[in-house]
């Protein structure tokens, strides 16, 4: 892991600064939208626009890179992010913010595609899993630290919009001054949705539901906290708790998923997250109950992302994994666009607790569907399932394809080891 950090520290430092900027602007808009008098549904449209831009960019960015190169795309998108961050406080209009969020979602996805292609190109077969793990940790840390920065200046002034703009601008310096462009790359065409659903119904349904869960956490948690009357310090702790839970529980649950029927673990984790959401909805007046619930929900939902992709891989041939992952990401993106909109509508009907009711509904449906799928197809033993490195729902298709490559390499290595062991046992039997 230390060799990965020493070889890729400019990229990792740049991504940390980028995630600081992204984490600040998402939380800040939730706070400032309430101060500006924007309605909950209007804010849900603003937050949903980020994921719409992200989904569009996941399809268009590879073509942009092939035409003009990594460096130009990286620099151009970074400049747009900085510009939009500065423009937010000058235009107090929810639809202008929605357009800005769509641009920022598009740009951040493009930046992730470019950065992750550099990271993947620099990694070897032996270090790819470690590189992806370090990258995920850096991303999560950036969002957590961003919540503390929100507390420093006056949230009603311009400074908090200037800080993320400066951070994003600085983030590109270590990357562009130290990394050379990578070769052109091709993205994988998604598997048709009917074929994908036939191979992994739980993977498809789960990724759609999880898209709504994650986008509600990332886009609407600050809106909920503002509507519920939390102080700025409480809001910061509340939003950060989702990502602290994700970082703490990602690897233990991932380790466990390689050693038992993944469907059982997916169902259990989703049901636990659903129960935690109900507890939070019923105890919204108790701040520490909200913190604990956010920790559990974030710790459950983020590992589920990797588990659902790994579960889908378990029923696919190696050559079908990349196209399947592209389809799963598309389904997840559709759920992510719908998540904030439905959350905003529900909060308008049921009040702030509608945020947790939405999360509870999605997690409980996912858990229940996981239980149902266990009755429809025999499970695989732990020896028959593959491994998959931890991934965050905020990564681009490049990181997922790199993780798929890692999973395929691990599967081939495991198969070779099993063949060697079998031949050794057969030789010993003949000798005896």
One Martini backbone bead per residue (centre of mass of N, CA, C, O) as a GRO file, in nm:
protein
  432
    1UNK     BB    1   0.056   0.064  -0.019
    2UNK     BB    2   0.301   0.257  -0.007
    3UNK     BB    3   0.367   0.237  -0.309
    4UNK     BB    4   0.106   0.362  -0.410
    5UNK     BB    5   0.138   0.637  -0.269
    6UNK     BB    6   0.421   0.714  -0.385
    7UNK     BB    7   0.322   0.697  -0.696
    8UNK     BB    8   0.013   0.861  -0.636
    9UNK     BB    9   0.005   1.129  -0.461
   10UNK     BB   10  -0.089   1.355  -0.653
   11UNK     BB   11  -0.363   1.229  -0.719
   12UNK     BB   12  -0.464   1.192  -0.424
   13UNK     BB   13  -0.444   1.488  -0.343
   14UNK     BB   14  -0.630   1.599  -0.560
   15UNK     BB   15  -0.881   1.427  -0.476
   16UNK     BB   16  -0.908   1.538  -0.193
   17UNK     BB   17  -0.964   1.833  -0.278
   18UNK     BB   18  -1.211   1.770  -0.453
   19UNK     BB   19  -1.382   1.644  -0.220
   20UNK     BB   20  -1.391   1.891  -0.053
   21UNK     BB   21  -1.544   2.065  -0.257
   22UNK     BB   22  -1.789   1.874  -0.294
   23UNK     BB   23  -1.876   1.853   0.006
   24UNK     BB   24  -1.928   2.153   0.057
   25UNK     BB   25  -2.138   2.222  -0.168
   26UNK     BB   26  -2.359   2.022  -0.085
   27UNK     BB   27  -2.407   2.127   0.206
   28UNK     BB   28  -2.435   2.433   0.148
   29UNK     BB   29  -2.691   2.423  -0.027
   30UNK     BB   30  -2.877   2.314   0.195
   31UNK     BB   31  -2.846   2.568   0.372
   32UNK     BB   32  -2.891   2.811   0.165
   33UNK     BB   33  -3.168   2.726   0.062
   34UNK     BB   34  -3.317   2.777   0.329
   35UNK     BB   35  -3.232   3.081   0.358
   36UNK     BB   36  -3.369   3.151   0.064
   37UNK     BB   37  -3.659   2.983   0.056
   38UNK     BB   38  -3.647   2.710  -0.047
   39UNK     BB   39  -3.797   2.439  -0.126
   40UNK     BB   40  -3.781   2.106  -0.096
   41UNK     BB   41  -3.841   2.039  -0.395
   42UNK     BB   42  -3.639   2.234  -0.517
   43UNK     BB   43  -3.391   2.100  -0.381
   44UNK     BB   44  -3.430   1.823  -0.514
   45UNK     BB   45  -3.370   1.922  -0.801
   46UNK     BB   46  -3.089   2.023  -0.748
   47UNK     BB   47  -2.970   1.747  -0.649
   48UNK     BB   48  -3.052   1.571  -0.898
   49UNK     BB   49  -2.879   1.714  -1.121
   50UNK     BB   50  -2.607   1.588  -1.056
   51UNK     BB   51  -2.685   1.292  -1.152
   52UNK     BB   52  -2.753   1.365  -1.439
   53UNK     BB   53  -2.473   1.472  -1.516
   54UNK     BB   54  -2.317   1.216  -1.441
   55UNK     BB   55  -2.455   1.022  -1.644
   56UNK     BB   56  -2.383   1.172  -1.902
   57UNK     BB   57  -2.069   1.176  -1.863
   58UNK     BB   58  -2.023   0.864  -1.867
   59UNK     BB   59  -2.073   0.875  -2.191
   60UNK     BB   60  -1.898   1.138  -2.302
   61UNK     BB   61  -1.601   1.156  -2.193
   62UNK     BB   62  -1.442   0.945  -2.362
   63UNK     BB   63  -1.475   1.107  -2.628
   64UNK     BB   64  -1.327   1.359  -2.533
   65UNK     BB   65  -1.054   1.224  -2.476
   66UNK     BB   66  -1.005   1.115  -2.764
   67UNK     BB   67  -0.998   1.403  -2.898
   68UNK     BB   68  -0.809   1.592  -2.664
   69UNK     BB   69  -0.747   1.465  -2.398
   70UNK     BB   70  -0.686   1.453  -2.064
   71UNK     BB   71  -0.580   1.737  -1.989
   72UNK     BB   72  -0.798   1.914  -2.121
   73UNK     BB   73  -1.040   1.796  -1.979
   74UNK     BB   74  -0.947   1.842  -1.690
   75UNK     BB   75  -0.911   2.153  -1.706
   76UNK     BB   76  -1.192   2.234  -1.812
   77UNK     BB   77  -1.367   2.109  -1.584
   78UNK     BB   78  -1.230   2.256  -1.349
   79UNK     BB   79  -1.307   2.543  -1.438
   80UNK     BB   80  -1.614   2.503  -1.423
   81UNK     BB   81  -1.636   2.439  -1.127
   82UNK     BB   82  -1.522   2.705  -1.017
   83UNK     BB   83  -1.730   2.891  -1.151
   84UNK     BB   84  -1.993   2.778  -1.026
   85UNK     BB   85  -1.919   2.818  -0.726
   86UNK     BB   86  -1.916   3.134  -0.755
   87UNK     BB   87  -2.218   3.172  -0.875
   88UNK     BB   88  -2.425   3.082  -0.669
   89UNK     BB   89  -2.450   3.352  -0.477
   90UNK     BB   90  -2.544   3.545  -0.731
   91UNK     BB   91  -2.792   3.324  -0.773
   92UNK     BB   92  -3.122   3.322  -0.628
   93UNK     BB   93  -3.202   3.027  -0.793
   94UNK     BB   94  -3.310   2.708  -0.831
   95UNK     BB   95  -3.266   2.677  -1.147
   96UNK     BB   96  -2.977   2.775  -1.153
   97UNK     BB   97  -2.874   2.560  -0.956
   98UNK     BB   98  -2.954   2.320  -1.126
   99UNK     BB   99  -2.765   2.385  -1.360
  100UNK     BB  100  -2.506   2.387  -1.189
  101UNK     BB  101  -2.528   2.092  -1.086
  102UNK     BB  102  -2.514   1.959  -1.361
  103UNK     BB  103  -2.237   2.064  -1.436
  104UNK     BB  104  -2.089   1.946  -1.189
  105UNK     BB  105  -2.161   1.651  -1.238
  106UNK     BB  106  -2.027   1.634  -1.511
  107UNK     BB  107  -1.740   1.724  -1.425
  108UNK     BB  108  -1.681   1.516  -1.202
  109UNK     BB  109  -1.705   1.269  -1.376
  110UNK     BB  110  -1.481   1.350  -1.575
  111UNK     BB  111  -1.259   1.363  -1.361
  112UNK     BB  112  -1.282   1.070  -1.266
  113UNK     BB  113  -1.223   0.932  -1.530
  114UNK     BB  114  -0.939   1.052  -1.562
  115UNK     BB  115  -0.811   0.975  -1.287
  116UNK     BB  116  -0.877   0.665  -1.297
  117UNK     BB  117  -0.711   0.609  -1.552
  118UNK     BB  118  -0.442   0.682  -1.429
  119UNK     BB  119  -0.448   0.486  -1.192
  120UNK     BB  120  -0.482   0.226  -1.361
  121UNK     BB  121  -0.223   0.265  -1.534
  122UNK     BB  122  -0.022   0.264  -1.276
  123UNK     BB  123  -0.119  -0.007  -1.219
  124UNK     BB  124  -0.096  -0.332  -1.126
  125UNK     BB  125  -0.204  -0.642  -1.072
  126UNK     BB  126  -0.093  -0.632  -0.768
  127UNK     BB  127  -0.205  -0.309  -0.704
  128UNK     BB  128  -0.504  -0.250  -0.779
  129UNK     BB  129  -0.660  -0.305  -0.517
  130UNK     BB  130  -0.503  -0.098  -0.343
  131UNK     BB  131  -0.557   0.154  -0.513
  132UNK     BB  132  -0.867   0.150  -0.481
  133UNK     BB  133  -0.873   0.164  -0.172
  134UNK     BB  134  -0.725   0.433  -0.138
  135UNK     BB  135  -0.919   0.597  -0.311
  136UNK     BB  136  -1.171   0.554  -0.133
  137UNK     BB  137  -1.057   0.679   0.124
  138UNK     BB  138  -1.004   0.960   0.009
  139UNK     BB  139  -1.291   1.027  -0.070
  140UNK     BB  140  -1.418   0.999   0.213
  141UNK     BB  141  -1.236   1.196   0.367
  142UNK     BB  142  -1.310   1.449   0.209
  143UNK     BB  143  -1.608   1.462   0.301
  144UNK     BB  144  -1.559   1.469   0.605
  145UNK     BB  145  -1.376   1.724   0.620
  146UNK     BB  146  -1.579   1.919   0.487
  147UNK     BB  147  -1.773   1.941   0.736
  148UNK     BB  148  -1.567   2.110   0.906
  149UNK     BB  149  -1.531   2.357   0.715
  150UNK     BB  150  -1.824   2.467   0.735
  151UNK     BB  151  -1.769   2.588   1.037
  152UNK     BB  152  -1.570   2.825   1.009
  153UNK     BB  153  -1.744   3.013   0.862
  154UNK     BB  154  -1.992   3.198   0.736
  155UNK     BB  155  -2.268   3.056   0.577
  156UNK     BB  156  -2.391   3.349   0.464
  157UNK     BB  157  -2.156   3.391   0.289
  158UNK     BB  158  -1.896   3.372   0.038
  159UNK     BB  159  -1.653   3.199   0.144
  160UNK     BB  160  -1.775   2.901   0.109
  161UNK     BB  161  -1.751   2.932  -0.209
  162UNK     BB  162  -1.448   2.996  -0.237
  163UNK     BB  163  -1.306   2.753  -0.111
  164UNK     BB  164  -1.386   2.525  -0.318
  165UNK     BB  165  -1.274   2.674  -0.563
  166UNK     BB  166  -0.980   2.673  -0.467
  167UNK     BB  167  -0.946   2.370  -0.419
  168UNK     BB  168  -1.000   2.284  -0.711
  169UNK     BB  169  -0.774   2.449  -0.842
  170UNK     BB  170  -0.538   2.319  -0.678
  171UNK     BB  171  -0.584   2.011  -0.745
  172UNK     BB  172  -0.450   2.023  -1.044
  173UNK     BB  173  -0.151   2.073  -1.001
  174UNK     BB  174  -0.028   1.792  -0.908
  175UNK     BB  175  -0.141   1.637  -1.153
  176UNK     BB  176  -0.045   1.804  -1.413
  177UNK     BB  177   0.274   1.814  -1.311
  178UNK     BB  178   0.305   1.465  -1.281
  179UNK     BB  179   0.117   1.363  -1.525
  180UNK     BB  180   0.079   1.170  -1.792
  181UNK     BB  181  -0.074   1.068  -2.048
  182UNK     BB  182  -0.287   0.834  -2.147
  183UNK     BB  183  -0.411   0.614  -2.322
  184UNK     BB  184  -0.648   0.532  -2.504
  185UNK     BB  185  -0.996   0.448  -2.444
  186UNK     BB  186  -1.250   0.202  -2.389
  187UNK     BB  187  -1.575   0.149  -2.346
  188UNK     BB  188  -1.833  -0.040  -2.231
  189UNK     BB  189  -2.096  -0.202  -2.340
  190UNK     BB  190  -2.391  -0.257  -2.236
  191UNK     BB  191  -2.595  -0.472  -2.124
  192UNK     BB  192  -2.884  -0.578  -2.159
  193UNK     BB  193  -3.139  -0.552  -1.941
  194UNK     BB  194  -3.271  -0.833  -1.972
  195UNK     BB  195  -3.007  -0.994  -1.940
  196UNK     BB  196  -2.927  -0.878  -1.668
  197UNK     BB  197  -3.183  -0.967  -1.513
  198UNK     BB  198  -3.153  -1.269  -1.569
  199UNK     BB  199  -2.874  -1.299  -1.419
  200UNK     BB  200  -2.951  -1.038  -1.196
  201UNK     BB  201  -3.205  -0.933  -1.019
  202UNK     BB  202  -3.075  -0.822  -0.757
  203UNK     BB  203  -2.873  -0.633  -0.889
  204UNK     BB  204  -3.079  -0.446  -1.029
  205UNK     BB  205  -3.269  -0.370  -0.797
  206UNK     BB  206  -3.048  -0.284  -0.596
  207UNK     BB  207  -2.914  -0.054  -0.767
  208UNK     BB  208  -3.163   0.123  -0.789
  209UNK     BB  209  -3.219   0.161  -0.485
  210UNK     BB  210  -2.928   0.259  -0.411
  211UNK     BB  211  -2.933   0.517  -0.573
  212UNK     BB  212  -3.146   0.653  -0.389
  213UNK     BB  213  -2.993   0.635  -0.123
  214UNK     BB  214  -2.731   0.788  -0.197
  215UNK     BB  215  -2.858   1.054  -0.308
  216UNK     BB  216  -2.997   1.127  -0.045
  217UNK     BB  217  -2.746   1.150   0.127
  218UNK     BB  218  -2.578   1.352  -0.054
  219UNK     BB  219  -2.826   1.565  -0.121
  220UNK     BB  220  -3.047   1.558   0.155
  221UNK     BB  221  -2.920   1.572   0.443
  222UNK     BB  222  -2.892   1.884   0.468
  223UNK     BB  223  -3.191   1.946   0.419
  224UNK     BB  224  -3.295   1.798   0.660
  225UNK     BB  225  -3.132   1.942   0.883
  226UNK     BB  226  -3.248   2.221   0.820
  227UNK     BB  227  -3.553   2.145   0.857
  228UNK     BB  228  -3.500   2.026   1.162
  229UNK     BB  229  -3.308   2.253   1.313
  230UNK     BB  230  -3.018   2.226   1.295
  231UNK     BB  231  -2.723   2.303   1.352
  232UNK     BB  232  -2.433   2.340   1.193
  233UNK     BB  233  -2.278   2.137   1.368
  234UNK     BB  234  -2.490   1.911   1.350
  235UNK     BB  235  -2.498   1.889   1.045
  236UNK     BB  236  -2.205   1.807   1.005
  237UNK     BB  237  -2.215   1.546   1.177
  238UNK     BB  238  -2.443   1.407   1.026
  239UNK     BB  239  -2.317   1.387   0.744
  240UNK     BB  240  -2.048   1.249   0.833
  241UNK     BB  241  -2.168   0.979   0.948
  242UNK     BB  242  -2.215   0.831   0.683
  243UNK     BB  243  -1.899   0.818   0.606
  244UNK     BB  244  -1.788   0.686   0.856
  245UNK     BB  245  -1.950   0.427   0.830
  246UNK     BB  246  -1.840   0.350   0.552
  247UNK     BB  247  -1.535   0.330   0.635
  248UNK     BB  248  -1.563   0.124   0.876
  249UNK     BB  249  -1.762  -0.112   0.726
  250UNK     BB  250  -1.663  -0.195   0.445
  251UNK     BB  251  -1.440  -0.420   0.506
  252UNK     BB  252  -1.579  -0.617   0.702
  253UNK     BB  253  -1.821  -0.678   0.509
  254UNK     BB  254  -1.651  -0.765   0.268
  255UNK     BB  255  -1.515  -1.004   0.408
  256UNK     BB  256  -1.782  -1.152   0.472
  257UNK     BB  257  -1.889  -1.182   0.169
  258UNK     BB  258  -1.651  -1.403   0.100
  259UNK     BB  259  -1.789  -1.622   0.344
  260UNK     BB  260  -2.086  -1.604   0.216
  261UNK     BB  261  -2.396  -1.560   0.135
  262UNK     BB  262  -2.467  -1.269  -0.017
  263UNK     BB  263  -2.775  -1.252   0.004
  264UNK     BB  264  -2.792  -1.268   0.308
  265UNK     BB  265  -2.618  -1.016   0.367
  266UNK     BB  266  -2.780  -0.814   0.204
  267UNK     BB  267  -3.044  -0.849   0.361
  268UNK     BB  268  -2.941  -0.779   0.643
  269UNK     BB  269  -2.823  -0.498   0.588
  270UNK     BB  270  -3.080  -0.369   0.473
  271UNK     BB  271  -3.257  -0.416   0.725
  272UNK     BB  272  -3.084  -0.257   0.920
  273UNK     BB  273  -3.104   0.012   0.766
  274UNK     BB  274  -3.415   0.030   0.786
  275UNK     BB  275  -3.439   0.032   1.096
  276UNK     BB  276  -3.263   0.283   1.142
  277UNK     BB  277  -3.454   0.473   0.985
  278UNK     BB  278  -3.701   0.438   1.169
  279UNK     BB  279  -3.569   0.532   1.429
  280UNK     BB  280  -3.508   0.819   1.321
  281UNK     BB  281  -3.803   0.901   1.252
  282UNK     BB  282  -3.897   0.858   1.568
  283UNK     BB  283  -3.606   1.030   1.679
  284UNK     BB  284  -3.547   1.335   1.573
  285UNK     BB  285  -3.506   1.489   1.859
  286UNK     BB  286  -3.247   1.300   1.879
  287UNK     BB  287  -2.934   1.351   1.791
  288UNK     BB  288  -2.782   1.076   1.859
  289UNK     BB  289  -2.978   0.905   1.698
  290UNK     BB  290  -2.902   1.026   1.425
  291UNK     BB  291  -2.603   0.956   1.427
  292UNK     BB  292  -2.633   0.649   1.455
  293UNK     BB  293  -2.809   0.607   1.204
  294UNK     BB  294  -2.614   0.727   0.996
  295UNK     BB  295  -2.387   0.528   1.044
  296UNK     BB  296  -2.547   0.271   0.969
  297UNK     BB  297  -2.650   0.350   0.689
  298UNK     BB  298  -2.372   0.407   0.561
  299UNK     BB  299  -2.251   0.122   0.645
  300UNK     BB  300  -2.463  -0.033   0.461
  301UNK     BB  301  -2.486   0.102   0.172
  302UNK     BB  302  -2.192   0.100   0.062
  303UNK     BB  303  -2.128  -0.211   0.061
  304UNK     BB  304  -2.367  -0.292  -0.127
  305UNK     BB  305  -2.246  -0.201  -0.391
  306UNK     BB  306  -2.022  -0.418  -0.409
  307UNK     BB  307  -2.200  -0.670  -0.356
  308UNK     BB  308  -2.384  -0.650  -0.608
  309UNK     BB  309  -2.159  -0.681  -0.813
  310UNK     BB  310  -2.044  -0.945  -0.703
  311UNK     BB  311  -2.304  -1.108  -0.729
  312UNK     BB  312  -2.328  -1.080  -1.035
  313UNK     BB  313  -2.052  -1.216  -1.101
  314UNK     BB  314  -2.124  -1.507  -0.990
  315UNK     BB  315  -2.330  -1.532  -1.272
  316UNK     BB  316  -2.071  -1.483  -1.456
  317UNK     BB  317  -1.872  -1.443  -1.700
  318UNK     BB  318  -1.581  -1.282  -1.745
  319UNK     BB  319  -1.663  -1.148  -2.031
  320UNK     BB  320  -1.940  -1.011  -1.892
  321UNK     BB  321  -1.865  -0.810  -1.662
  322UNK     BB  322  -1.822  -0.528  -1.792
  323UNK     BB  323  -2.109  -0.503  -1.924
  324UNK     BB  324  -2.264  -0.538  -1.658
  325UNK     BB  325  -2.148  -0.293  -1.503
  326UNK     BB  326  -2.254  -0.079  -1.698
  327UNK     BB  327  -2.553  -0.145  -1.648
  328UNK     BB  328  -2.556  -0.104  -1.339
  329UNK     BB  329  -2.475   0.196  -1.348
  330UNK     BB  330  -2.721   0.293  -1.501
  331UNK     BB  331  -2.932   0.204  -1.296
  332UNK     BB  332  -2.815   0.367  -1.060
  333UNK     BB  333  -2.850   0.646  -1.198
  334UNK     BB  334  -3.158   0.644  -1.210
  335UNK     BB  335  -3.199   0.626  -0.903
  336UNK     BB  336  -3.039   0.889  -0.834
  337UNK     BB  337  -3.231   1.089  -0.973
  338UNK     BB  338  -3.496   1.009  -0.810
  339UNK     BB  339  -3.432   1.034  -0.508
  340UNK     BB  340  -3.453   1.345  -0.436
  341UNK     BB  341  -3.739   1.390  -0.548
  342UNK     BB  342  -3.889   1.193  -0.361
  343UNK     BB  343  -3.783   1.308  -0.098
  344UNK     BB  344  -3.899   1.595  -0.132
  345UNK     BB  345  -4.193   1.512  -0.150
  346UNK     BB  346  -4.207   1.359   0.124
  347UNK     BB  347  -4.124   1.604   0.299
  348UNK     BB  348  -4.374   1.774   0.215
  349UNK     BB  349  -4.581   1.567   0.343
  350UNK     BB  350  -4.416   1.452   0.627
  351UNK     BB  351  -4.165   1.597   0.654
  352UNK     BB  352  -3.844   1.549   0.748
  353UNK     BB  353  -3.893   1.232   0.802
  354UNK     BB  354  -3.910   1.155   0.497
  355UNK     BB  355  -3.615   1.086   0.459
  356UNK     BB  356  -3.621   0.818   0.634
  357UNK     BB  357  -3.861   0.682   0.496
  358UNK     BB  358  -3.724   0.643   0.227
  359UNK     BB  359  -3.485   0.474   0.321
  360UNK     BB  360  -3.654   0.251   0.450
  361UNK     BB  361  -3.806   0.154   0.202
  362UNK     BB  362  -3.562   0.071   0.028
  363UNK     BB  363  -3.418  -0.120   0.229
  364UNK     BB  364  -3.657  -0.315   0.281
  365UNK     BB  365  -3.702  -0.399  -0.010
  366UNK     BB  366  -3.421  -0.513  -0.054
  367UNK     BB  367  -3.429  -0.723   0.173
  368UNK     BB  368  -3.686  -0.870   0.076
  369UNK     BB  369  -3.575  -0.946  -0.207
  370UNK     BB  370  -3.339  -1.113  -0.106
  371UNK     BB  371  -3.511  -1.328   0.030
  372UNK     BB  372  -3.667  -1.412  -0.221
  373UNK     BB  373  -3.416  -1.500  -0.399
  374UNK     BB  374  -3.339  -1.744  -0.210
  375UNK     BB  375  -3.604  -1.910  -0.324
  376UNK     BB  376  -3.513  -1.916  -0.656
  377UNK     BB  377  -3.196  -1.976  -0.597
  378UNK     BB  378  -2.921  -2.121  -0.555
  379UNK     BB  379  -2.649  -2.099  -0.382
  380UNK     BB  380  -2.319  -2.016  -0.323
  381UNK     BB  381  -2.030  -2.090  -0.233
  382UNK     BB  382  -1.745  -1.943  -0.121
  383UNK     BB  383  -1.563  -2.092  -0.341
  384UNK     BB  384  -1.748  -1.977  -0.596
  385UNK     BB  385  -1.675  -1.697  -0.521
  386UNK     BB  386  -1.579  -1.378  -0.562
  387UNK     BB  387  -1.390  -1.095  -0.551
  388UNK     BB  388  -1.416  -0.741  -0.428
  389UNK     BB  389  -1.347  -0.429  -0.425
  390UNK     BB  390  -1.398  -0.150  -0.280
  391UNK     BB  391  -1.680   0.075  -0.343
  392UNK     BB  392  -1.809   0.373  -0.445
  393UNK     BB  393  -2.097   0.531  -0.565
  394UNK     BB  394  -1.902   0.786  -0.687
  395UNK     BB  395  -1.790   0.643  -0.918
  396UNK     BB  396  -1.669   0.558  -1.215
  397UNK     BB  397  -1.647   0.331  -1.471
  398UNK     BB  398  -1.339   0.294  -1.447
  399UNK     BB  399  -1.324   0.176  -1.159
  400UNK     BB  400  -1.510  -0.064  -1.215
  401UNK     BB  401  -1.340  -0.191  -1.442
  402UNK     BB  402  -1.087  -0.226  -1.268
  403UNK     BB  403  -1.228  -0.411  -1.063
  404UNK     BB  404  -1.298  -0.628  -1.266
  405UNK     BB  405  -1.012  -0.702  -1.342
  406UNK     BB  406  -0.937  -0.792  -1.059
  407UNK     BB  407  -1.152  -1.015  -1.033
  408UNK     BB  408  -1.052  -1.183  -1.273
  409UNK     BB  409  -0.764  -1.231  -1.173
  410UNK     BB  410  -0.849  -1.375  -0.912
  411UNK     BB  411  -1.006  -1.605  -1.047
  412UNK     BB  412  -0.771  -1.721  -1.210
  413UNK     BB  413  -0.581  -1.773  -0.972
  414UNK     BB  414  -0.773  -1.962  -0.819
  415UNK     BB  415  -0.800  -2.174  -1.044
  416UNK     BB  416  -0.499  -2.246  -1.061
  417UNK     BB  417  -0.474  -2.342  -0.769
  418UNK     BB  418  -0.684  -2.568  -0.791
  419UNK     BB  419  -0.545  -2.725  -1.017
  420UNK     BB  420  -0.278  -2.776  -0.870
  421UNK     BB  421  -0.403  -2.928  -0.631
  422UNK     BB  422  -0.535  -3.155  -0.794
  423UNK     BB  423  -0.275  -3.263  -0.928
  424UNK     BB  424  -0.133  -3.328  -0.661
  425UNK     BB  425  -0.344  -3.530  -0.558
  426UNK     BB  426  -0.330  -3.724  -0.802
  427UNK     BB  427  -0.025  -3.790  -0.775
  428UNK     BB  428  -0.042  -3.905  -0.488
  429UNK     BB  429  -0.243  -4.133  -0.558
  430UNK     BB  430  -0.061  -4.279  -0.764
  431UNK     BB  431   0.185  -4.329  -0.574
  432UNK     BB  432   0.000  -4.504  -0.372
   0.00000   0.00000   0.00000
